Amino acid sequence: MSEPNMPQKAPYKVEVEEGKKYFWCSCGLSSKQPFCDGSHSTTEFKPVLFNAPETKAVFFCGCKKTAANPLCDGSHNKIG
């Protein structure tokens, strides 16, 4: 599997709404980060569905290295 593009090292803080579906960009190519715009169509990557369990701020991964897709797990702190 190839490596995704890293649009930014830091996470994206997003206010999500309870019950709403969000599609996180896993390839890093979307111009609508952190969300999918279909740019993955020429890659092996697929968007990751996030169902907001409640209305609140969440941090979507920006470095695309998280093990907790699509949310930030602090992996960006290990990037040199």
N, C-alpha and C positions, 0 to 999 in steps of 0.2 A: 504494500500500500504506500502511495506517495504521501509526502507531508503537505498539510494545508498551508496556505498563505497566512501570514500573521498581520492582520490589518492594524492592530495596535497591541502593545504589551499589556496595558491595563484593562480591567473589565469595563463593561458598559452598564451604567446604572440606568434602569428602566422602571418606570411605574407601570405595573401590569394590573389588569382588571380581572376580578374573580370570574371564572367561567370562560374567559376568552382564551383562544388558542393562538400560540405564537410559534413561528417556524424559524429556529436559530440556524444561521449559516455555519456549516461545518467546514466548508472549503476555504473560506476566507476571501473569496473573490467578489462577493456581493457589494454593490455600491450603496446598499441600504443597511449596512452593519448596525446592529448585530444580527439582522434578519435576512432571510433568503430573498433573492430577487431572480432566481433561476440560473445564475451564472455557473452553477455546478454542472450544468447539462453536458459539458465536455469533459467532465472529471468522473472519478469513481465515488465522489462524495455525495451524500444525500442530506437534506435538511433534517433537523431534529425537532420534533414536536414538543412544545412545552404547554401544558394546560395549567393556567394560573389557578391555584387552589384558593387564593384570596387576593384582595386588592392591597397591594403593597409594593415597595421598591425591592427589586431583585437585581443581582449583578450577573449579567451574561458574560461568558468568557470572551475576551478579545484576542488572546494569544493563540487560541485553538489547541491548547495543550492540556486542558482540564480532563480529569478522569471522571468528573461529575457532569458530563454533558447534559444540558447546555450551560449550566451555571459555573461560575468561577470557583475553583477550589484552591487558589493561591499558587498554582503551577507557574504563573508568570514571575514569581519571586525567585525561581530557580533558573531563569533564563539569563545568560551572561550579557 
